[in-house]
């Protein structure tokens, strides 16, 4: 990039310290602007490759080309980062140069005029005038950067001639909002601080650098304000300077906190002295002594090159030194010297009183709780702890005298046991009578309470180890179990079967018969215990499938016509929507040895596929005929609230992070959005989607909701932050319903990492969609299937339960 262009002046240019600092800061600003242009160019290069650059299109880039461009951009950014480190060091060094100078002392009296004897060996004429032409001046200015001097010796250069920013000196009280043309503006220092400058900036000495940047269809203005010793930057978002972003100070330093009170302990031995810091600015110089007599001023000729410096006259006597001026402001603190060796620590002084605690700042707003990640695989059960000591056994009472045993008669029916009276003192045991004939065995009485376990006897000594037997013949090697892979499960309406699909290859690995009619059924998966649940509307049951073997396990009886279910892995409980009258939810505990329904909750009319919020332990049940949603607290199995939505609501979607619920209204072709942060829930908006929206799949990571439109057929993609439809997926089969997605990326067919959406559609297929592009990747054909209705995804795959 270009650096400040210093023209080839003759004679040499003289710069003071302020000019040097300003030129250094100007060069840094221009380099920063150059780097900004380079970064913008790299971004546009990537946009062009991806086809997203406004106004420009090119041939589609391959994946390898995009990766190559990305690598090129990364290399360039790495170089820019290194350059930024150098610029930061340069900035620190420039801003640490002391530039403050005390006021100039009073000018001494002018001495008498001297006589001019010659200029560049040209003698004066009779009246004493020296006439000069351009050719008379050795090394005179005739040409600068290709610009030739006029006949009278004058030469004018503008900013373009020297390749520099336009420069203008302006009043120090100028309005900074008015500088929207690129250039360098320095204050005259004759008034107060600038208007619309940084808060608290009142210095009349400042320099403003203005750059106009046009990266695309919009133009922005960048201003860099240099004071002493602080630098500020801001930008406008338009080319008229109407709207400005706030000023930002580079290297802001917070205020020093109050010094705590306390008695100073005895001073320890002084450590080695550290390196001396930068010396502060010199104080005001005392008044200069009287200047020697100045010779008479000769007639001024045309200004030419500076002549050879004459011999310096004798210095006049130094005047009395003036009083020392006020100490100038302390210069910027130099870098801290190397810490000297710590001296021996002196005795600790008495602890000073604790300073008053400052006022606690207001607590910041609590960030939104992140979504709970999927529960990990349950670890192996730990070893059983040692059995506690057995309690002391009570003393046995004395045994009473046993009477002679009579002949045993037929045992009658056992009567109700009366209350047991107090046990009498047991007498001495008499001789045992002859045993009578055994009668018919009566009904077994109720088993008494088991007595306390007696103390465990001491373990006997271990016997000697017997000789090792001969090694048996090795058995055949078992099949390789392989690694886990994601599994996709599809329930089919008319064939009463569930198909299991390998999520890495999209190949069917099993088809499991359910034995019923899984009509319009939304199933559920317990990913921790690897169990699949499918409602059987024809037999009023739920079918349970073992996902580790993909085999039928059992059925569980529930309510009338179940057509949807949802799992709560926190409690190992299944909630089944029974669409019969009255509408109800069966609560099935599948952690029991024999899973069974343990509770029934009455809800609205015709409840359909529900959705569970695992963070707040709430179950959302859409009541299709009632036109509302029941919200159940699963810790108490009670309804906490019911809110009204549109016509014929179906499977809702929950975003516990944004605290929203999205309910598709089958009869209104829209989605109701409610705020769930407090009860009663508040309606936010209604979003128009496709024809007969039926089922919702949520992607919390990307803030997207996917709605299947049964009669379009299509899938509407909703931005859940702004509550708008951003895309519609149309290249699918007919009547899409119970769609679902894999929350994790997979290497589909060992190719690229993808996050996928699965859509069941008629007559016999499942459509696979890339969530990043919303494009259809594949249609999985299911042999023998008729009307797939629901897709479930186990991202952890085929692993033992």
Secondary structure as GFF3:
##gff-version 3
##sequence-region A 1 801
A	DSSP	alpha_helix	17	50	.	.	.	ID=ss1
A	DSSP	alpha_helix	63	95	.	.	.	ID=ss2
A	DSSP	beta_strand	118	119	.	.	.	ID=ss3
A	DSSP	beta_strand	122	123	.	.	.	ID=ss4
A	DSSP	three_ten_helix	134	136	.	.	.	ID=ss5
A	DSSP	beta_strand	143	144	.	.	.	ID=ss6
A	DSSP	beta_strand	147	148	.	.	.	ID=ss7
A	DSSP	alpha_helix	159	162	.	.	.	ID=ss8
A	DSSP	beta_strand	167	170	.	.	.	ID=ss9
A	DSSP	three_ten_helix	176	178	.	.	.	ID=ss10
A	DSSP	beta_strand	183	187	.	.	.	ID=ss11
A	DSSP	beta_strand	207	213	.	.	.	ID=ss12
A	DSSP	beta_strand	220	226	.	.	.	ID=ss13
A	DSSP	beta_strand	231	236	.	.	.	ID=ss14
A	DSSP	beta_strand	248	249	.	.	.	ID=ss15
A	DSSP	beta_strand	487	492	.	.	.	ID=ss16
A	DSSP	beta_strand	497	502	.	.	.	ID=ss17
A	DSSP	beta_strand	507	513	.	.	.	ID=ss18
A	DSSP	beta_strand	524	526	.	.	.	ID=ss19
A	DSSP	beta_strand	531	536	.	.	.	ID=ss20
A	DSSP	beta_strand	541	546	.	.	.	ID=ss21
A	DSSP	beta_strand	551	557	.	.	.	ID=ss22
A	DSSP	beta_strand	562	568	.	.	.	ID=ss23
A	DSSP	beta_strand	573	578	.	.	.	ID=ss24
A	DSSP	beta_strand	584	589	.	.	.	ID=ss25
A	DSSP	beta_strand	596	602	.	.	.	ID=ss26
A	DSSP	beta_strand	611	613	.	.	.	ID=ss27
A	DSSP	beta_strand	618	623	.	.	.	ID=ss28
A	DSSP	beta_strand	628	633	.	.	.	ID=ss29
A	DSSP	beta_strand	638	644	.	.	.	ID=ss30
A	DSSP	beta_strand	653	655	.	.	.	ID=ss31
A	DSSP	beta_strand	660	665	.	.	.	ID=ss32
A	DSSP	beta_strand	670	675	.	.	.	ID=ss33
A	DSSP	beta_strand	682	688	.	.	.	ID=ss34
A	DSSP	beta_strand	693	699	.	.	.	ID=ss35
A	DSSP	beta_strand	704	709	.	.	.	ID=ss36
A	DSSP	beta_strand	714	719	.	.	.	ID=ss37
A	DSSP	beta_strand	724	729	.	.	.	ID=ss38
A	DSSP	beta_strand	740	741	.	.	.	ID=ss39
A	DSSP	beta_strand	746	747	.	.	.	ID=ss40
A	DSSP	three_ten_helix	748	750	.	.	.	ID=ss41
A	DSSP	beta_strand	753	754	.	.	.	ID=ss42
A	DSSP	beta_strand	756	761	.	.	.	ID=ss43
A	DSSP	beta_strand	765	770	.	.	.	ID=ss44
A	DSSP	beta_strand	775	781	.	.	.	ID=ss45
A	DSSP	beta_strand	788	794	.	.	.	ID=ss46
###
